[in-house]
Each structure stands twice: as C-alpha cells, then as structure tokens.
Amino acid sequence: MTRTEEAQRTGVVPTEPEFTSIEICAGAGGQAIGLHQAGFGHLALVEIDQYAVKTLELNIEDHEVWAWEREHCDIVAGDVKDFDPYRDVKKSAGLLQERGLDLLAGGVPCPPFSHAGKQLGKDDERDLFPRMLELVAALRPRAVMIENVRGIMDPKFQDYRDWIQAKLEGGDYRGDDGQLAHERGLGYTVCKWGILEASDFGVPQLRPRAILVAFRDDVIKDLKYEWPTATHEEPVSVADSLDESMHERYARYFDGVHAERAHAALERWRTKARERDAELKGKGGGIAPTLVGGSKKHGGADLGPSRAKAAWKQLGVSGLGVANDIDTCVQKNSEERDLFGPDGPMLTVRQAAIIQGFPTRWDFSGGKTAQYRQVGNAFPPPVAKAVGKSIIDVLKAARERDEKGC
C-alpha cells in the first residue's frame, strides 16, 4: 500500500499547516509532538544525539499524522552551533523565504542550570542560550519559545536572565564585572518567563519546567498573551496511567510456572500505587517523581537519585534500573529482575514514556539505555501542546488584525 493510499484509507490528508516552526535540541521529539498537536508544521528539527535523530526519522516516516513533515521537514543531525537555517533547511527553503518563520523553539540543555549539573550557568560549555539568541537574530521568527529546568529561575541566575531578556527586548543588565551594561535588543517582547508543572496538564509526574515565551514587537503590538492554564484539576496518578501496561506485562506469566505469583505481584503493585495515590489526595496525588535521563558520561539507566528511588518504592516500583520490554524479558528470562523484585516491578522504556506523556505509538531508537535517556530528558508533549496553543492564539489574532489593516 502506498502512502497516498494509506492516507486516504485513514482519512489523513497532509495539508499545509497555518503556522511553521523550527526546533533546536529536539531530542526524541517531546516538544515537537506537542507543538505539532497544537498546530505547528515543523520545517526543521535539529538534534545532535544519533539515537534521538533516528527516533525522529523513524516516527516521522511511519506515522501518517506526520505526513506533511515527511515531505517538508529536515531532520538536521549535528551540533546546533553549526546549524545554518538558510543552508540546512532544504525541503522548505522556499516556504521559509516566502513566509518567514512563525516559531523558533528549543529545549536548550538543562545541566548548566540544574542542581545535578552543578549549575555552572553561562560558564558551562553546554549552555546554548547564546546560540538560541543568534538564531533569533538570523531567522526573525514571529514567536520564540525556550524551555529549561526550574533551576534557571533560581536567584543566582537573575543576572543571566536579565541579560537574555535584554538581548531580546533591549534594556540594562549587570555584567560579569558587576557593572550595568545595555543591550539594544532584537525587537522582541518577553511576555512570560515562568514555571509550568507537568502534572497540571495530565502528565503523571512531578516535572516543573521553566518556559520563556516572546513575540516580535510588530506581532504582539496591541495584543495580550495568555499563559496556559491547567487542563487537569486533579493529577493523573501513576496507578491509573500504568495499570493497563502493568497488566499487559504480568499477563505473559498468567499461565505456567509463574502464574500464581504473577497475579499476586500485579495486585500487590496495584494496591501499593492506589494506596499512595489515596494518601496524597489533595497534596499532589500519587504521581511519579521527576524522571531523569542522565548523560553519556554516567552508567546504565535508573530512575534517579536516592530520593526519587524512595518515592518510586512508595508507588510499588523499583527504581534500581529499567526493565526489558515484554518480549525481551521472556527471551532473556529476566522476570526475576524486571517483575518480581522485592521492591516491585521496574519500569520499561515504554512505561517511562507514558510517565512523560508520549503517545503510545511513538517509538524510540537504540538500545534500552539510549532509549531511556531520550525519554528521561524529554519535554512532556502535553505541556508543549498547551504552550504551543497559547502562542498560536496570539499569532492568529495578529494575522486577523493585520489582514484588517488595523
């Protein structure tokens, strides 16, 4: 069956999106998924990790909802410092030249501002805020979205935030020498730089993210930007979000020598996860602690530091590692480690992706550790979708205003 035939069969027609985006530091696609769901068509996704690049290629190639990107989006594999949009955006070069860019987005590396990454800030070679600002100057997008860890909002980074804001909209900031300096600005208005909590958007995880949203001055002009509001009054619990996948994993052992303890282990997990959720009702609910992907410098994947592992244990999950998927578990006879450990089952990569809010059909490339790192480092798609929609609201209003000649 050809793609055209499949598209017709599924009713999906790859129409040109109203708004376009380019994303740097795209990772495994968490932000790209959310922005796509919000209504953006991607012209380019830039990513340096080889496994994440393959993940993006794999899913855009496979899923008909990404049919437009398949024909128009370049997956740019390499260092964003070497990314030249007017050279590397090939499939939609004409569209970019003709219409300009609606959104430049990026989840720039978190370690420079995370406690685990020692919070070296601008002195960390991984800091890509300066590169993001260079791309803003080069592309002149109508809107800018930058995502990072909550740590960047700490008081110690106030001067750095002031510099970033001054670069975008002009103004004073305090330099390294403690003296006031001035930037002319790039002609943007920073409408909001604040924290969004993933659990407010249906993600079963404690994951606060710092989001900067800015618009070009001629776009925002007389309009008002509305920060996203929570889509969920009550958090979605780990007990509810993982119930189906846990049943699927244990069901492989419902017949045979492990049958009795497979049933018992599943019920034991359900009971513990539900009790924890009930215990925390009104206090955040039984959500997961923050998933962390780690880095290539460290060893195999696990579910985070000691405090995170303790929180997982209270949810009936062992945080000492990542489980094999269902088929590999059977092939390798790893059920003792993966499913029947004293602290409960370990999570599979697929279950970690559920905790991050990824669609169930989104696949990941590489071995288990490489896959888990992609998941753990991701920006939850539901949060990106909410921010994307809030940006589109302004872009639509600006277009309607300009069409009326106001």
NORZI-V85255 format. One record per pair of residues at least 24 apart in sequence whose C-alpha atoms are under 10 Angstrom apart, sorted by the first residue. I is the first residue (numbers start at 0). GAP is how many residues later the second one is. Records with the same first field share a line. If there is no record, write none. Layout:
BEGIN
I=GAP / GAP
END
This chain:
BEGIN
2=59 / 60 / 61 / 64
3=60 / 63
5=58
6=56 / 57 / 58 / 60
9=54 / 55
10=53
11=52 / 53 / 54 / 55
12=51 / 52 / 53 / 54 / 55
13=50 / 51 / 52 / 53 / 54 / 55 / 56 / 57
14=26 / 52 / 53
15=24 / 25 / 52 / 53 / 56
16=24 / 25 / 51 / 52
17=84 / 374 / 377 / 378
18=80 / 82 / 83 / 84 / 373 / 376 / 377
19=24 / 75 / 76 / 79 / 80 / 81 / 82 / 83 / 84 / 121
20=24 / 52 / 75 / 79 / 80 / 81 / 82 / 83 / 84 / 120 / 121 / 122 / 123
21=24 / 51 / 52 / 63 / 67 / 79 / 80 / 81 / 82 / 83 / 84 / 117 / 119
22=24 / 52 / 80 / 81 / 82 / 83 / 84 / 122 / 123
23=24 / 52 / 55 / 56 / 57 / 59 / 80 / 81 / 82 / 83 / 84 / 104 / 107 / 108 / 111 / 122
24=24 / 27 / 53 / 54 / 55 / 80 / 81 / 82 / 83 / 84 / 103
25=26 / 27 / 30 / 49 / 50 / 79 / 80 / 81 / 82 / 352 / 353
26=24 / 25 / 26 / 28 / 29 / 79 / 80 / 346 / 347 / 348 / 350 / 351 / 352
27=24 / 25 / 26 / 27 / 28 / 29 / 31 / 334 / 335 / 336 / 337 / 343 / 345 / 346 / 347 / 348 / 349 / 350 / 351
28=24 / 26 / 27 / 30 / 329 / 333 / 335 / 345 / 346 / 349 / 350 / 351 / 352
29=77 / 323 / 326 / 327 / 328 / 329 / 332 / 344 / 345 / 347 / 348 / 349 / 350 / 351 / 352 / 353 / 354 / 355
30=74 / 75 / 76 / 116 / 327 / 347 / 348 / 349 / 350 / 351 / 352 / 353 / 354 / 356 / 357
31=24 / 73 / 74 / 347 / 348 / 349 / 352 / 353 / 356
32=33 / 325 / 326 / 329 / 346 / 347 / 348 / 349 / 351 / 352
33=323 / 324 / 345 / 346 / 347 / 348 / 349 / 350 / 351 / 352 / 353 / 354 / 355
34=68 / 70 / 346 / 347 / 348 / 349 / 350 / 351 / 352 / 353 / 354 / 356 / 357
35=29 / 30 / 33 / 345 / 348 / 349 / 352 / 353
36=28 / 344 / 345 / 347 / 348 / 349 / 351 / 352
37=343 / 344 / 346 / 347 / 348 / 349 / 350 / 351 / 352 / 353 / 354
38=346 / 349 / 350 / 353
39=62 / 63 / 345 / 348 / 349 / 352
40=25 / 27 / 28 / 31 / 32 / 61 / 62
41=24 / 26 / 27 / 28 / 30 / 31 / 32 / 33 / 50 / 61 / 62
42=25 / 26 / 27 / 28 / 29 / 30 / 31 / 32 / 42 / 46 / 47 / 48 / 49 / 50 / 52 / 53 / 58
43=25 / 28 / 29 / 30 / 31 / 32 / 41 / 44 / 45 / 46 / 47 / 48 / 60
44=28 / 29 / 30 / 31 / 32 / 44 / 60 / 61
45=28 / 29 / 30 / 31 / 32 / 33 / 34 / 37 / 39 / 42 / 60
46=28 / 29 / 30 / 31 / 32 / 33 / 36
47=28 / 29 / 30 / 31 / 32
48=28 / 29 / 30 / 321 / 325
49=27 / 28 / 315 / 316 / 320
50=313 / 314 / 315 / 316 / 319 / 320 / 322 / 323
51=25 / 312 / 313 / 314 / 318 / 319 / 321 / 322 / 323
52=24 / 25 / 311 / 312
53=310 / 311 / 312
54=307 / 308 / 309 / 310 / 311 / 316 / 319
55=306 / 307 / 308 / 309
56=308
57=304 / 305 / 306 / 307
58=302 / 303 / 304 / 305 / 306
59=302
61=299 / 300 / 301
62=298 / 299
79=48 / 51 / 52 / 55
80=47 / 49 / 50 / 51 / 53 / 54
81=49
82=48 / 52
83=51 / 54 / 55
84=50 / 53 / 54
85=52 / 53
95=43
96=42
99=39 / 40 / 41 / 42
100=38 / 39 / 40 / 41 / 42
101=37 / 38 / 39 / 40 / 41 / 42 / 113 / 114 / 289 / 290 / 293
102=33 / 36 / 37 / 38 / 39 / 40 / 41 / 42 / 111 / 112 / 285 / 288 / 289 / 292
103=28 / 31 / 32 / 35 / 36 / 37 / 38 / 39 / 40 / 41 / 42
104=27 / 31 / 36 / 38 / 39 / 40 / 41 / 42 / 107 / 108 / 283
105=26 / 38 / 39 / 40 / 41 / 42 / 273
106=25 / 38 / 39 / 40 / 41 / 42 / 102 / 103 / 104 / 270 / 271 / 272
107=24 / 38 / 39 / 40 / 41
108=38 / 39 / 40 / 268
109=37 / 38 / 39 / 40 / 41 / 42 / 267
110=37 / 38 / 40 / 41 / 183 / 184
111=36 / 37 / 39 / 40
112=35 / 36 / 37 / 38 / 39 / 40 / 41 / 43 / 44
113=34 / 35 / 36 / 37 / 38 / 40
114=34 / 35 / 36 / 37
115=176 / 178 / 189
116=177
118=32 / 33 / 35 / 37 / 38
119=37
120=30 / 31 / 35 / 36 / 39
121=35 / 38
128=31 / 35
129=34 / 37
132=31 / 34 / 35 / 53
133=33 / 52
135=32 / 50 / 52 / 80
136=30 / 31 / 48 / 49 / 50
139=46 / 47 / 48 / 75 / 76
140=47 / 73 / 74 / 75 / 78
141=46 / 72 / 73 / 74 / 75 / 76 / 77 / 78 / 249 / 252 / 253 / 256
142=45 / 46 / 47 / 70 / 71 / 72 / 73 / 74 / 76 / 77 / 248 / 249 / 251 / 252
143=24 / 44 / 45 / 46 / 68 / 69 / 70 / 71 / 72 / 247
144=45 / 47 / 48 / 66 / 67 / 68 / 69 / 70 / 239 / 242 / 243 / 246
145=47 / 64 / 65 / 66 / 67 / 68
146=46 / 47 / 48 / 62 / 63 / 64 / 65 / 66 / 232 / 237
147=47 / 60 / 61 / 62 / 63 / 64 / 231
148=46 / 58 / 59 / 60 / 61 / 62 / 230
149=44 / 45 / 46 / 47 / 57 / 58 / 59 / 60 / 61
150=57 / 58 / 59
151=57 / 58 / 59
152=40 / 41 / 42 / 56 / 57 / 58
160=32
163=26
164=24 / 25 / 28 / 47 / 49
165=24
167=46 / 47 / 48
168=45 / 46 / 47 / 48
185=30 / 31
186=28 / 29 / 30 / 31
187=26 / 27 / 28 / 29 / 30 / 31 / 32
188=24 / 25 / 26 / 27 / 28 / 29 / 30 / 31 / 32
189=24 / 25 / 26 / 27 / 30 / 35
190=24 / 29 / 33 / 34 / 35 / 36
191=33 / 34 / 35
192=34
193=33
195=31 / 32 / 33 / 34 / 187 / 191
196=33 / 186
197=32 / 37 / 92 / 158 / 159 / 181 / 182 / 183 / 184 / 185 / 186
198=31 / 32 / 33 / 34 / 35 / 36 / 37 / 38 / 85 / 86 / 88 / 89 / 157 / 158 / 181 / 183 / 184
199=29 / 30 / 31 / 32 / 33 / 34 / 35 / 36 / 84 / 182 / 183
200=27 / 28 / 29 / 30 / 31 / 32 / 33 / 34 / 35 / 156 / 179 / 180 / 181 / 182 / 183 / 184 / 185
201=28 / 29 / 30 / 31 / 32 / 33 / 34 / 35 / 39 / 153 / 154 / 155 / 178 / 180 / 181
202=29 / 32 / 33 / 34 / 35 / 38 / 84 / 85 / 151 / 152 / 153 / 154 / 155 / 177 / 178 / 179 / 180
203=31 / 32 / 33 / 34 / 35 / 36 / 37 / 38 / 81 / 82 / 83 / 84 / 85 / 86 / 150 / 151 / 152 / 153
204=30 / 31 / 32 / 33 / 79 / 80 / 81 / 82 / 83 / 84 / 85 / 86 / 149 / 150 / 151 / 152 / 175
205=29 / 78 / 79 / 80 / 81 / 82 / 83 / 84 / 85 / 149 / 150
206=80 / 81 / 82 / 83 / 84 / 85 / 149 / 172 / 173
207=82
208=170 / 171 / 174
210=173 / 176
211=175
212=174 / 175 / 177 / 178
213=177
214=176 / 179 / 180
217=180 / 184
218=175 / 176 / 178 / 179 / 180 / 182 / 183
219=174 / 175 / 177 / 178
220=177
221=176 / 179
222=171 / 172 / 174 / 175 / 178
223=169 / 170 / 173
224=165 / 166 / 168 / 169 / 170
225=161 / 164 / 165 / 167 / 168
226=159 / 160 / 162 / 163 / 164
227=155 / 157 / 158 / 159 / 160 / 161 / 162 / 163
228=157 / 158 / 161
229=153 / 156
230=151 / 152 / 155
233=47 / 48 / 49 / 50 / 51
234=42 / 46 / 47 / 48 / 49 / 50 / 51 / 52
235=41 / 48 / 49 / 50 / 51 / 52 / 119
236=36 / 37 / 39 / 40 / 41 / 44 / 47 / 48 / 49 / 50 / 51 / 78 / 118
237=32 / 35 / 36 / 38 / 39 / 47 / 48 / 49 / 50 / 74 / 77 / 78 / 116 / 117
238=30 / 31 / 32 / 33 / 34 / 35 / 36 / 37 / 38 / 47 / 48 / 49 / 76 / 77
239=30 / 33 / 34 / 37 / 46 / 47
240=46 / 110 / 113 / 114 / 116
241=28 / 31 / 105 / 109 / 110 / 112 / 113
242=26 / 27 / 30
244=81 / 102 / 103 / 105 / 106 / 109
245=24 / 93 / 99 / 101 / 102 / 105
247=78
248=76 / 77 / 78 / 80 / 86 / 89 / 90 / 96 / 99
249=76 / 85 / 89 / 90 / 95
250=75
251=74 / 75 / 77 / 78
252=77 / 82
257=77 / 82
260=79
261=73 / 77 / 78
263=76
264=51 / 74 / 75 / 76 / 77 / 79 / 80
265=50 / 73 / 74 / 78 / 79
267=48 / 76
268=45 / 46 / 47 / 48 / 74 / 75 / 76
269=45 / 46
270=44 / 45
271=41 / 42 / 43 / 44 / 45 / 72
272=39 / 40 / 41 / 42 / 43 / 44
273=41 / 42
274=39 / 40 / 41
275=35 / 38 / 39 / 40
276=37 / 38
285=25 / 26 / 28 / 29
286=24 / 25 / 28 / 68
287=24 / 26 / 27 / 64 / 67 / 68
288=26 / 66
289=65 / 66 / 86
290=61 / 62 / 64 / 65 / 81 / 82 / 84 / 85 / 86 / 87
291=80 / 81 / 82 / 83 / 84 / 85 / 86
292=76 / 77 / 78 / 79 / 80 / 81 / 82 / 83 / 84 / 85
293=75 / 78 / 79 / 80 / 82 / 83
294=75 / 78 / 79 / 82
295=73 / 74 / 77
298=70
299=68 / 69 / 70 / 72 / 73
300=67 / 68 / 69 / 70 / 71 / 72 / 75
301=44 / 45 / 67 / 70 / 71 / 74
302=43 / 44 / 49 / 69 / 73
303=72
309=33
311=31 / 32 / 34
312=29 / 30 / 31 / 32 / 33
313=29 / 30
314=28 / 29
315=26 / 27 / 28 / 29 / 30
316=24 / 25 / 26 / 27 / 28 / 29 / 30
317=24 / 25 / 26 / 27 / 28 / 29
318=24 / 25 / 26 / 27 / 28
319=25 / 26 / 27
320=24 / 25 / 26 / 27 / 48
321=24 / 25 / 26 / 27 / 29 / 30 / 46 / 47 / 50
322=24 / 25 / 26 / 27 / 28 / 45
323=24 / 25 / 26 / 44
324=24 / 25 / 26 / 43
347=24
348=24 / 25 / 26 / 27
349=25
350=24
351=24
352=25 / 27
353=26
354=25
355=24 / 25 / 26
356=24 / 25 / 26
357=24
END
